[in-house]
Amino acid sequence: MHFLLHAKIKKPRDVSNQEFYGVWQRESVAGRELEKQGVPIFKVAGKYEVILIVEVGSEAELDEAIHSLPIWQEGYQDMVDIEAIHLRPYGEWGEQLDRLAAG
C-alpha cells in the first residue's frame, strides 16, 4: 500500500522558536533516514509543510510508523496535522479503465 502523507507543521504560541525548531530538527533526522532509504520526501517551499510517499503493508503499519516519529515520542504531536491519502497504482486503474471503456 502506498500513501501520500502531507504534514502541516504549526508552532504553538507557548512554544519558543528554539524548542519548535529543535523538535523539527530531530524529526528531520528521521526524514533524512527515510530519504536515504529511497522514500520521496520533500519540504514545501515557503511553507512549514512536508510531503512524502510511503509504502507500508497495512493501515496499522502506517499508524505505527507515524507514532514512532520523534514528534509523537516527545509529546509534540499537536504541532503537526497529517493527511494520509491512500494511493492506487495507476496501472491498475488503467486496466479497470480499459474494461470500463469496453462497455
Biopython code that builds the backbone (N, CA, C, O; Angstrom):
import numpy as np
from Bio.PDB.StructureBuilder import StructureBuilder

atoms = [
    (1, "MET", "N", (0.840, -1.169, 0.000)),
    (1, "MET", "CA", (0.000, 0.000, 0.000)),
    (1, "MET", "C", (0.895, 1.244, 0.000)),
    (1, "MET", "O", (1.871, 1.342, 0.743)),
    (2, "HIS", "N", (0.525, 2.171, -0.850)),
    (2, "HIS", "CA", (1.232, 3.449, -0.895)),
    (2, "HIS", "C", (0.323, 4.547, -0.341)),
    (2, "HIS", "O", (-0.884, 4.567, -0.585)),
    (3, "PHE", "N", (0.938, 5.452, 0.407)),
    (3, "PHE", "CA", (0.222, 6.599, 0.945)),
    (3, "PHE", "C", (1.009, 7.869, 0.657)),
    (3, "PHE", "O", (2.233, 7.904, 0.776)),
    (4, "LEU", "N", (0.285, 8.901, 0.280)),
    (4, "LEU", "CA", (0.846, 10.241, 0.221)),
    (4, "LEU", "C", (0.570, 10.856, 1.586)),
    (4, "LEU", "O", (-0.582, 10.941, 2.012)),
    (5, "LEU", "N", (1.612, 11.280, 2.261)),
    (5, "LEU", "CA", (1.459, 11.941, 3.556)),
    (5, "LEU", "C", (1.765, 13.418, 3.387)),
    (5, "LEU", "O", (2.809, 13.791, 2.852)),
    (6, "HIS", "N", (0.865, 14.239, 3.838)),
    (6, "HIS", "CA", (1.021, 15.699, 3.785)),
    (6, "HIS", "C", (0.987, 16.181, 5.226)),
    (6, "HIS", "O", (-0.068, 16.202, 5.860)),
    (7, "ALA", "N", (2.151, 16.570, 5.739)),
    (7, "ALA", "CA", (2.265, 17.015, 7.123)),
    (7, "ALA", "C", (2.367, 18.533, 7.156)),
    (7, "ALA", "O", (3.266, 19.121, 6.555)),
    (8, "LYS", "N", (1.434, 19.161, 7.867)),
    (8, "LYS", "CA", (1.452, 20.607, 8.048)),
    (8, "LYS", "C", (1.926, 20.876, 9.478)),
    (8, "LYS", "O", (1.280, 20.475, 10.447)),
    (9, "ILE", "N", (3.054, 21.555, 9.587)),
    (9, "ILE", "CA", (3.669, 21.823, 10.871)),
    (9, "ILE", "C", (3.221, 23.203, 11.351)),
    (9, "ILE", "O", (3.214, 24.164, 10.582)),
    (10, "LYS", "N", (2.850, 23.290, 12.622)),
    (10, "LYS", "CA", (2.449, 24.591, 13.163)),
    (10, "LYS", "C", (3.131, 24.806, 14.508)),
    (10, "LYS", "O", (3.320, 23.872, 15.287)),
    (11, "LYS", "N", (3.491, 26.050, 14.759)),
    (11, "LYS", "CA", (4.169, 26.402, 16.003)),
    (11, "LYS", "C", (3.156, 26.921, 17.003)),
    (11, "LYS", "O", (2.560, 27.975, 16.786)),
    (12, "PRO", "N", (2.948, 26.190, 18.110)),
    (12, "PRO", "CA", (2.057, 26.701, 19.152)),
    (12, "PRO", "C", (2.621, 27.981, 19.768)),
    (12, "PRO", "O", (3.837, 28.144, 19.862)),
    (13, "ARG", "N", (1.753, 28.872, 20.178)),
    (13, "ARG", "CA", (2.173, 30.162, 20.746)),
    (13, "ARG", "C", (3.037, 29.996, 21.989)),
    (13, "ARG", "O", (3.936, 30.801, 22.231)),
    (14, "ASP", "N", (2.775, 28.966, 22.775)),
    (14, "ASP", "CA", (3.500, 28.797, 24.027)),
    (14, "ASP", "C", (4.823, 28.034, 23.885)),
    (14, "ASP", "O", (5.455, 27.698, 24.887)),
    (15, "VAL", "N", (5.239, 27.761, 22.653)),
    (15, "VAL", "CA", (6.488, 27.051, 22.397)),
    (15, "VAL", "C", (7.492, 28.050, 21.818)),
    (15, "VAL", "O", (7.183, 28.772, 20.869)),
    (16, "SER", "N", (8.690, 28.086, 22.395)),
    (16, "SER", "CA", (9.724, 29.005, 21.901)),
    (16, "SER", "C", (10.216, 28.570, 20.521)),
    (16, "SER", "O", (10.054, 27.416, 20.125)),
    (17, "ASN", "N", (10.817, 29.511, 19.800)),
    (17, "ASN", "CA", (11.394, 29.177, 18.499)),
    (17, "ASN", "C", (12.442, 28.081, 18.637)),
    (17, "ASN", "O", (12.494, 27.159, 17.823)),
    (18, "GLN", "N", (13.277, 28.181, 19.668)),
    (18, "GLN", "CA", (14.335, 27.189, 19.865)),
    (18, "GLN", "C", (13.733, 25.790, 20.068)),
    (18, "GLN", "O", (14.204, 24.813, 19.485)),
    (19, "GLU", "N", (12.705, 25.709, 20.887)),
    (19, "GLU", "CA", (12.052, 24.423, 21.125)),
    (19, "GLU", "C", (11.387, 23.907, 19.846)),
    (19, "GLU", "O", (11.525, 22.734, 19.501)),
    (20, "PHE", "N", (10.668, 24.786, 19.148)),
    (20, "PHE", "CA", (9.976, 24.409, 17.917)),
    (20, "PHE", "C", (10.956, 23.878, 16.869)),
    (20, "PHE", "O", (10.767, 22.790, 16.324)),
    (21, "TYR", "N", (11.996, 24.654, 16.597)),
    (21, "TYR", "CA", (12.954, 24.225, 15.576)),
    (21, "TYR", "C", (13.769, 23.022, 16.040)),
    (21, "TYR", "O", (14.211, 22.219, 15.217)),
    (22, "GLY", "N", (13.970, 22.890, 17.345)),
    (22, "GLY", "CA", (14.667, 21.717, 17.864)),
    (22, "GLY", "C", (13.890, 20.442, 17.620)),
    (22, "GLY", "O", (14.450, 19.428, 17.204)),
    (23, "VAL", "N", (12.589, 20.502, 17.881)),
    (23, "VAL", "CA", (11.730, 19.336, 17.628)),
    (23, "VAL", "C", (11.753, 19.001, 16.143)),
    (23, "VAL", "O", (11.909, 17.838, 15.769)),
    (24, "TRP", "N", (11.596, 20.018, 15.296)),
    (24, "TRP", "CA", (11.580, 19.768, 13.851)),
    (24, "TRP", "C", (12.931, 19.247, 13.379)),
    (24, "TRP", "O", (12.987, 18.406, 12.482)),
    (25, "GLN", "N", (14.013, 19.731, 13.966)),
    (25, "GLN", "CA", (15.342, 19.247, 13.582)),
    (25, "GLN", "C", (15.475, 17.769, 13.911)),
    (25, "GLN", "O", (15.997, 17.000, 13.103)),
    (26, "ARG", "N", (15.010, 17.363, 15.081)),
    (26, "ARG", "CA", (15.080, 15.941, 15.446)),
    (26, "ARG", "C", (14.192, 15.109, 14.527)),
    (26, "ARG", "O", (14.546, 13.988, 14.163)),
    (27, "GLU", "N", (13.065, 15.647, 14.161)),
    (27, "GLU", "CA", (12.171, 14.976, 13.216)),
    (27, "GLU", "C", (12.841, 14.833, 11.848)),
    (27, "GLU", "O", (12.663, 13.829, 11.157)),
    (28, "SER", "N", (13.610, 15.849, 11.472)),
    (28, "SER", "CA", (14.268, 15.814, 10.160)),
    (28, "SER", "C", (15.321, 14.719, 10.068)),
    (28, "SER", "O", (15.614, 14.232, 8.976)),
    (29, "VAL", "N", (15.891, 14.327, 11.202)),
    (29, "VAL", "CA", (16.847, 13.219, 11.199)),
    (29, "VAL", "C", (16.144, 11.955, 10.706)),
    (29, "VAL", "O", (16.685, 11.224, 9.877)),
    (30, "ALA", "N", (14.937, 11.700, 11.217)),
    (30, "ALA", "CA", (14.150, 10.541, 10.774)),
    (30, "ALA", "C", (13.802, 10.684, 9.295)),
    (30, "ALA", "O", (13.863, 9.711, 8.544)),
    (31, "GLY", "N", (13.436, 11.895, 8.877)),
    (31, "GLY", "CA", (13.102, 12.133, 7.475)),
    (31, "GLY", "C", (14.275, 11.905, 6.547)),
    (31, "GLY", "O", (14.117, 11.348, 5.461)),
    (32, "ARG", "N", (15.454, 12.334, 6.974)),
    (32, "ARG", "CA", (16.643, 12.125, 6.132)),
    (32, "ARG", "C", (17.004, 10.655, 6.038)),
    (32, "ARG", "O", (17.514, 10.209, 5.011)),
    (33, "GLU", "N", (16.745, 9.888, 7.102)),
    (33, "GLU", "CA", (16.961, 8.445, 7.047)),
    (33, "GLU", "C", (16.012, 7.804, 6.032)),
    (33, "GLU", "O", (16.415, 6.938, 5.256)),
    (34, "LEU", "N", (14.752, 8.238, 6.045)),
    (34, "LEU", "CA", (13.798, 7.731, 5.050)),
    (34, "LEU", "C", (14.268, 8.064, 3.640)),
    (34, "LEU", "O", (14.189, 7.231, 2.737)),
    (35, "GLU", "N", (14.755, 9.282, 3.459)),
    (35, "GLU", "CA", (15.234, 9.704, 2.142)),
    (35, "GLU", "C", (16.389, 8.824, 1.676)),
    (35, "GLU", "O", (16.453, 8.457, 0.503)),
    (36, "LYS", "N", (17.298, 8.483, 2.583)),
    (36, "LYS", "CA", (18.422, 7.598, 2.247)),
    (36, "LYS", "C", (17.928, 6.221, 1.813)),
    (36, "LYS", "O", (18.581, 5.540, 1.021)),
    (37, "GLN", "N", (16.754, 5.809, 2.346)),
    (37, "GLN", "CA", (16.180, 4.510, 2.002)),
    (37, "GLN", "C", (15.354, 4.565, 0.718)),
    (37, "GLN", "O", (14.748, 3.570, 0.321)),
    (38, "GLY", "N", (15.334, 5.734, 0.068)),
    (38, "GLY", "CA", (14.637, 5.869, -1.207)),
    (38, "GLY", "C", (13.219, 6.393, -1.114)),
    (38, "GLY", "O", (12.505, 6.412, -2.117)),
    (39, "VAL", "N", (12.792, 6.820, 0.068)),
    (39, "VAL", "CA", (11.444, 7.368, 0.222)),
    (39, "VAL", "C", (11.442, 8.801, -0.297)),
    (39, "VAL", "O", (12.229, 9.622, 0.174)),
    (40, "PRO", "N", (10.571, 9.121, -1.262)),
    (40, "PRO", "CA", (10.489, 10.504, -1.739)),
    (40, "PRO", "C", (9.909, 11.399, -0.646)),
    (40, "PRO", "O", (8.771, 11.209, -0.218)),
    (41, "ILE", "N", (10.697, 12.375, -0.200)),
    (41, "ILE", "CA", (10.256, 13.277, 0.857)),
    (41, "ILE", "C", (10.693, 14.692, 0.491)),
    (41, "ILE", "O", (11.832, 14.924, 0.088)),
    (42, "PHE", "N", (9.769, 15.624, 0.641)),
    (42, "PHE", "CA", (10.023, 16.999, 0.217)),
    (42, "PHE", "C", (9.492, 17.985, 1.245)),
    (42, "PHE", "O", (8.454, 17.749, 1.862)),
    (43, "LYS", "N", (10.197, 19.079, 1.426)),
    (43, "LYS", "CA", (9.710, 20.217, 2.196)),
    (43, "LYS", "C", (9.072, 21.152, 1.189)),
    (43, "LYS", "O", (9.688, 21.463, 0.170)),
    (44, "VAL", "N", (7.856, 21.610, 1.445)),
    (44, "VAL", "CA", (7.160, 22.538, 0.559)),
    (44, "VAL", "C", (7.818, 23.908, 0.716)),
    (44, "VAL", "O", (7.901, 24.439, 1.823)),
    (45, "ALA", "N", (8.276, 24.469, -0.376)),
    (45, "ALA", "CA", (8.961, 25.758, -0.335)),
    (45, "ALA", "C", (8.031, 26.847, 0.194)),
    (45, "ALA", "O", (6.881, 26.965, -0.230)),
    (46, "GLY", "N", (8.549, 27.634, 1.122)),
    (46, "GLY", "CA", (7.796, 28.763, 1.650)),
    (46, "GLY", "C", (6.732, 28.419, 2.667)),
    (46, "GLY", "O", (6.012, 29.303, 3.130)),
    (47, "LYS", "N", (6.617, 27.151, 3.025)),
    (47, "LYS", "CA", (5.599, 26.727, 3.991)),
    (47, "LYS", "C", (6.210, 25.746, 4.974)),
    (47, "LYS", "O", (7.226, 25.116, 4.680)),
    (48, "TYR", "N", (5.598, 25.616, 6.131)),
    (48, "TYR", "CA", (6.013, 24.611, 7.103)),
    (48, "TYR", "C", (5.227, 23.336, 6.812)),
    (48, "TYR", "O", (4.357, 22.933, 7.584)),
    (49, "GLU", "N", (5.552, 22.717, 5.689)),
    (49, "GLU", "CA", (4.860, 21.514, 5.255)),
    (49, "GLU", "C", (5.854, 20.535, 4.657)),
    (49, "GLU", "O", (6.842, 20.929, 4.037)),
    (50, "VAL", "N", (5.578, 19.257, 4.852)),
    (50, "VAL", "CA", (6.398, 18.185, 4.316)),
    (50, "VAL", "C", (5.472, 17.204, 3.613)),
    (50, "VAL", "O", (4.386, 16.892, 4.103)),
    (51, "ILE", "N", (5.917, 16.722, 2.455)),
    (51, "ILE", "CA", (5.150, 15.747, 1.676)),
    (51, "ILE", "C", (6.047, 14.551, 1.396)),
    (51, "ILE", "O", (7.211, 14.707, 1.028)),
    (52, "LEU", "N", (5.493, 13.356, 1.575)),
    (52, "LEU", "CA", (6.255, 12.157, 1.259)),
    (52, "LEU", "C", (5.313, 11.054, 0.801)),
    (52, "LEU", "O", (4.111, 11.084, 1.064)),
    (53, "ILE", "N", (5.888, 10.088, 0.113)),
    (53, "ILE", "CA", (5.138, 8.910, -0.305)),
    (53, "ILE", "C", (5.781, 7.715, 0.387)),
    (53, "ILE", "O", (6.977, 7.463, 0.238)),
    (54, "VAL", "N", (4.970, 6.986, 1.144)),
    (54, "VAL", "CA", (5.475, 5.828, 1.873)),
    (54, "VAL", "C", (4.760, 4.568, 1.406)),
    (54, "VAL", "O", (3.611, 4.602, 0.967)),
    (55, "GLU", "N", (5.475, 3.463, 1.515)),
    (55, "GLU", "CA", (4.890, 2.160, 1.207)),
    (55, "GLU", "C", (4.877, 1.342, 2.498)),
    (55, "GLU", "O", (5.913, 1.144, 3.133)),
    (56, "VAL", "N", (3.706, 0.879, 2.867)),
    (56, "VAL", "CA", (3.540, 0.075, 4.083)),
    (56, "VAL", "C", (2.662, -1.126, 3.765)),
    (56, "VAL", "O", (1.990, -1.166, 2.735)),
    (57, "GLY", "N", (2.678, -2.101, 4.665)),
    (57, "GLY", "CA", (1.894, -3.309, 4.445)),
    (57, "GLY", "C", (0.437, -3.184, 4.836)),
    (57, "GLY", "O", (-0.403, -3.947, 4.360)),
    (58, "SER", "N", (0.126, -2.218, 5.707)),
    (58, "SER", "CA", (-1.254, -2.077, 6.175)),
    (58, "SER", "C", (-1.452, -0.688, 6.762)),
    (58, "SER", "O", (-0.497, 0.060, 6.972)),
    (59, "GLU", "N", (-2.712, -0.363, 7.023)),
    (59, "GLU", "CA", (-3.018, 0.901, 7.681)),
    (59, "GLU", "C", (-2.435, 0.927, 9.086)),
    (59, "GLU", "O", (-1.976, 1.970, 9.550)),
    (60, "ALA", "N", (-2.451, -0.219, 9.766)),
    (60, "ALA", "CA", (-1.889, -0.319, 11.116)),
    (60, "ALA", "C", (-0.392, -0.022, 11.098)),
    (60, "ALA", "O", (0.125, 0.640, 11.998)),
    (61, "GLU", "N", (0.298, -0.511, 10.076)),
    (61, "GLU", "CA", (1.733, -0.250, 9.948)),
    (61, "GLU", "C", (1.993, 1.244, 9.730)),
    (61, "GLU", "O", (2.976, 1.784, 10.238)),
    (62, "LEU", "N", (1.122, 1.902, 8.985)),
    (62, "LEU", "CA", (1.246, 3.348, 8.788)),
    (62, "LEU", "C", (1.089, 4.067, 10.126)),
    (62, "LEU", "O", (1.883, 4.949, 10.454)),
    (63, "ASP", "N", (0.074, 3.696, 10.895)),
    (63, "ASP", "CA", (-0.129, 4.293, 12.216)),
    (63, "ASP", "C", (1.094, 4.092, 13.110)),
    (63, "ASP", "O", (1.537, 5.018, 13.791)),
    (64, "GLU", "N", (1.631, 2.876, 13.101)),
    (64, "GLU", "CA", (2.816, 2.588, 13.916)),
    (64, "GLU", "C", (3.997, 3.450, 13.490)),
    (64, "GLU", "O", (4.726, 3.967, 14.336)),
    (65, "ALA", "N", (4.187, 3.607, 12.197)),
    (65, "ALA", "CA", (5.302, 4.417, 11.697)),
    (65, "ALA", "C", (5.151, 5.876, 12.117)),
    (65, "ALA", "O", (6.117, 6.503, 12.551)),
    (66, "ILE", "N", (3.953, 6.410, 11.989)),
    (66, "ILE", "CA", (3.712, 7.807, 12.361)),
    (66, "ILE", "C", (3.949, 8.003, 13.861)),
    (66, "ILE", "O", (4.584, 8.974, 14.272)),
    (67, "HIS", "N", (3.443, 7.088, 14.662)),
    (67, "HIS", "CA", (3.560, 7.232, 16.117)),
    (67, "HIS", "C", (4.962, 6.942, 16.640)),
    (67, "HIS", "O", (5.254, 7.218, 17.804)),
    (68, "SER", "N", (5.826, 6.393, 15.805)),
    (68, "SER", "CA", (7.210, 6.151, 16.218)),
    (68, "SER", "C", (8.110, 7.366, 15.965)),
    (68, "SER", "O", (9.264, 7.382, 16.392)),
    (69, "LEU", "N", (7.587, 8.373, 15.278)),
    (69, "LEU", "CA", (8.395, 9.553, 14.956)),
    (69, "LEU", "C", (8.678, 10.383, 16.206)),
    (69, "LEU", "O", (7.882, 10.390, 17.145)),
    (70, "PRO", "N", (9.814, 11.082, 16.217)),
    (70, "PRO", "CA", (10.176, 11.886, 17.394)),
    (70, "PRO", "C", (9.094, 12.868, 17.833)),
    (70, "PRO", "O", (8.904, 13.073, 19.032)),
    (71, "ILE", "N", (8.388, 13.473, 16.896)),
    (71, "ILE", "CA", (7.381, 14.473, 17.266)),
    (71, "ILE", "C", (6.292, 13.855, 18.140)),
    (71, "ILE", "O", (5.740, 14.531, 19.008)),
    (72, "TRP", "N", (5.974, 12.567, 17.919)),
    (72, "TRP", "CA", (4.995, 11.867, 18.760)),
    (72, "TRP", "C", (5.662, 11.361, 20.033)),
    (72, "TRP", "O", (5.118, 11.509, 21.127)),
    (73, "GLN", "N", (6.827, 10.770, 19.888)),
    (73, "GLN", "CA", (7.521, 10.195, 21.044)),
    (73, "GLN", "C", (7.815, 11.250, 22.111)),
    (73, "GLN", "O", (7.824, 10.943, 23.303)),
    (74, "GLU", "N", (8.052, 12.480, 21.686)),
    (74, "GLU", "CA", (8.383, 13.563, 22.618)),
    (74, "GLU", "C", (7.150, 14.343, 23.086)),
    (74, "GLU", "O", (7.272, 15.273, 23.883)),
    (75, "GLY", "N", (5.961, 13.966, 22.593)),
    (75, "GLY", "CA", (4.732, 14.610, 23.042)),
    (75, "GLY", "C", (4.390, 15.910, 22.332)),
    (75, "GLY", "O", (3.649, 16.730, 22.875)),
    (76, "TYR", "N", (4.912, 16.111, 21.134)),
    (76, "TYR", "CA", (4.645, 17.344, 20.385)),
    (76, "TYR", "C", (3.686, 17.110, 19.207)),
    (76, "TYR", "O", (3.681, 17.897, 18.260)),
    (77, "GLN", "N", (2.889, 16.061, 19.249)),
    (77, "GLN", "CA", (2.005, 15.738, 18.138)),
    (77, "GLN", "C", (1.025, 16.856, 17.809)),
    (77, "GLN", "O", (0.470, 16.885, 16.711)),
    (78, "ASP", "N", (0.802, 17.784, 18.750)),
    (78, "ASP", "CA", (-0.095, 18.907, 18.458)),
    (78, "ASP", "C", (0.535, 19.915, 17.499)),
    (78, "ASP", "O", (-0.130, 20.849, 17.051)),
    (79, "MET", "N", (1.812, 19.726, 17.185)),
    (79, "MET", "CA", (2.490, 20.614, 16.240)),
    (79, "MET", "C", (2.278, 20.216, 14.788)),
    (79, "MET", "O", (2.653, 20.964, 13.885)),
    (80, "VAL", "N", (1.688, 19.059, 14.548)),
    (80, "VAL", "CA", (1.590, 18.570, 13.174)),
    (80, "VAL", "C", (0.188, 18.036, 12.888)),
    (80, "VAL", "O", (-0.444, 17.391, 13.724)),
    (81, "ASP", "N", (-0.263, 18.328, 11.689)),
    (81, "ASP", "CA", (-1.524, 17.797, 11.186)),
    (81, "ASP", "C", (-1.173, 16.970, 9.953)),
    (81, "ASP", "O", (-0.681, 17.512, 8.963)),
    (82, "ILE", "N", (-1.420, 15.675, 10.007)),
    (82, "ILE", "CA", (-1.038, 14.790, 8.900)),
    (82, "ILE", "C", (-2.273, 14.313, 8.169)),
    (82, "ILE", "O", (-3.211, 13.789, 8.770)),
    (83, "GLU", "N", (-2.257, 14.503, 6.859)),
    (83, "GLU", "CA", (-3.294, 13.947, 5.990)),
    (83, "GLU", "C", (-2.672, 12.766, 5.261)),
    (83, "GLU", "O", (-1.637, 12.916, 4.612)),
    (84, "ALA", "N", (-3.287, 11.597, 5.360)),
    (84, "ALA", "CA", (-2.810, 10.394, 4.685)),
    (84, "ALA", "C", (-3.789, 10.056, 3.565)),
    (84, "ALA", "O", (-4.983, 9.869, 3.801)),
    (85, "ILE", "N", (-3.270, 9.980, 2.356)),
    (85, "ILE", "CA", (-4.097, 9.681, 1.184)),
    (85, "ILE", "C", (-3.624, 8.347, 0.606)),
    (85, "ILE", "O", (-2.472, 8.207, 0.196)),
    (86, "HIS", "N", (-4.537, 7.368, 0.580)),
    (86, "HIS", "CA", (-4.203, 6.047, 0.040)),
    (86, "HIS", "C", (-4.098, 6.159, -1.483)),
    (86, "HIS", "O", (-5.018, 6.636, -2.148)),
    (87, "LEU", "N", (-2.975, 5.716, -2.015)),
    (87, "LEU", "CA", (-2.732, 5.799, -3.456)),
    (87, "LEU", "C", (-2.911, 4.434, -4.110)),
    (87, "LEU", "O", (-2.551, 3.398, -3.550)),
    (88, "ARG", "N", (-3.462, 4.465, -5.280)),
    (88, "ARG", "CA", (-3.664, 3.247, -6.056)),
    (88, "ARG", "C", (-2.730, 3.291, -7.258)),
    (88, "ARG", "O", (-2.646, 4.321, -7.926)),
    (89, "PRO", "N", (-2.021, 2.190, -7.555)),
    (89, "PRO", "CA", (-1.138, 2.194, -8.725)),
    (89, "PRO", "C", (-1.919, 2.544, -10.002)),
    (89, "PRO", "O", (-3.009, 2.024, -10.241)),
    (90, "TYR", "N", (-1.348, 3.415, -10.793)),
    (90, "TYR", "CA", (-2.050, 3.902, -11.977)),
    (90, "TYR", "C", (-2.297, 2.788, -12.989)),
    (90, "TYR", "O", (-3.309, 2.794, -13.690)),
    (91, "GLY", "N", (-1.372, 1.832, -13.064)),
    (91, "GLY", "CA", (-1.560, 0.713, -13.992)),
    (91, "GLY", "C", (-2.807, -0.091, -13.684)),
    (91, "GLY", "O", (-3.502, -0.534, -14.598)),
    (92, "GLU", "N", (-3.101, -0.284, -12.399)),
    (92, "GLU", "CA", (-4.331, -0.984, -12.016)),
    (92, "GLU", "C", (-5.553, -0.208, -12.472)),
    (92, "GLU", "O", (-6.512, -0.782, -12.987)),
    (93, "TRP", "N", (-5.509, 1.108, -12.278)),
    (93, "TRP", "CA", (-6.620, 1.949, -12.730)),
    (93, "TRP", "C", (-6.749, 1.875, -14.245)),
    (93, "TRP", "O", (-7.859, 1.817, -14.774)),
    (94, "GLY", "N", (-5.621, 1.877, -14.943)),
    (94, "GLY", "CA", (-5.653, 1.785, -16.400)),
    (94, "GLY", "C", (-6.329, 0.517, -16.880)),
    (94, "GLY", "O", (-7.099, 0.546, -17.839)),
    (95, "GLU", "N", (-6.043, -0.609, -16.213)),
    (95, "GLU", "CA", (-6.677, -1.878, -16.569)),
    (95, "GLU", "C", (-8.193, -1.809, -16.317)),
    (95, "GLU", "O", (-8.983, -2.295, -17.126)),
    (96, "GLN", "N", (-8.581, -1.213, -15.209)),
    (96, "GLN", "CA", (-10.013, -1.065, -14.928)),
    (96, "GLN", "C", (-10.644, -0.123, -15.952)),
    (96, "GLN", "O", (-11.768, -0.348, -16.400)),
    (97, "LEU", "N", (-9.929, 0.912, -16.314)),
    (97, "LEU", "CA", (-10.437, 1.869, -17.302)),
    (97, "LEU", "C", (-10.631, 1.196, -18.659)),
    (97, "LEU", "O", (-11.589, 1.490, -19.373)),
    (98, "ASP", "N", (-9.704, 0.283, -19.013)),
    (98, "ASP", "CA", (-9.866, -0.472, -20.260)),
    (98, "ASP", "C", (-11.192, -1.231, -20.259)),
    (98, "ASP", "O", (-11.923, -1.219, -21.250)),
    (99, "ARG", "N", (-11.493, -1.884, -19.150)),
    (99, "ARG", "CA", (-12.749, -2.643, -19.050)),
    (99, "ARG", "C", (-13.954, -1.716, -19.074)),
    (99, "ARG", "O", (-14.959, -2.024, -19.715)),
    (100, "LEU", "N", (-13.865, -0.590, -18.387)),
    (100, "LEU", "CA", (-14.972, 0.364, -18.360)),
    (100, "LEU", "C", (-15.230, 0.946, -19.750)),
    (100, "LEU", "O", (-16.378, 1.116, -20.160)),
    (101, "ALA", "N", (-14.166, 1.243, -20.454)),
    (101, "ALA", "CA", (-14.306, 1.840, -21.789)),
    (101, "ALA", "C", (-14.840, 0.830, -22.815)),
    (101, "ALA", "O", (-15.491, 1.203, -23.791)),
    (102, "ALA", "N", (-14.548, -0.463, -22.571)),
    (102, "ALA", "CA", (-15.012, -1.500, -23.495)),
    (102, "ALA", "C", (-16.510, -1.766, -23.351)),
    (102, "ALA", "O", (-17.134, -2.367, -24.225)),
    (103, "GLY", "N", (-17.069, -1.308, -22.239)),
    (103, "GLY", "CA", (-18.509, -1.489, -22.007)),
    (103, "GLY", "C", (-18.752, -2.763, -21.339)),
    (103, "GLY", "O", (-19.901, -3.102, -21.055)),
]
sb = StructureBuilder()
sb.init_structure("model")
sb.init_model(0)
sb.init_chain("A")
sb.init_seg("    ")
for serial, (resi, resn, name, xyz) in enumerate(atoms, 1):
    if name == "N":
        sb.init_residue(resn, " ", resi, " ")
    sb.init_atom(name, np.array(xyz, "f"), 0.0, 1.0, " ", f" {name:<3s}", serial, name[0])
structure = sb.get_structure()
